[in-house]
């Protein structure tokens, strides 16, 4: 995936990167919610499906962005970008 180059290319990529981090955080919260409120079978099935989505977001969307713009790689993925924890508020589920 490649976003528009030029002046706004890194800005657009940065906004998409933040959005994908937020989506993955929400998916992670939803896994915890099912773990705490569903059956073991529901949890296992949901965790597998959500994990596949999370992996696809990372590999198919985020990694191409970080390859093009290494400065956007979050510190949680061994990059230089310091993620503001406030981007994850409000949380879907506190766990």
C-alpha positions, 0 to 999 in steps of 0.5 A: 500500500502506498499513500500520496507522496509529496508534502502530505504523504508523510502526514497522511501516512502518519494519520493512517498509522495512528488510526491502525494503532487505535483499531488494533487497540480496540480489537485487543480490548474486545478480545479481553471483553470476550475473555471476561464475558464469554465462554472459553469456546467463544473466547478461543474462536474470537481471539483467533479471528481478531488476531488474524485481523490484527496481524493483517492490519500490521503486515498489510497496512502498517508495515508498508507505511513504516517501510516508506516512512521509518520515522513513523514506526512506533516505539512499541515496534522498535521505532523512534515514534513516541505514541501518545497514550491518549490516542487510545482513549476512550477505551472500549473495555478496561481490563 
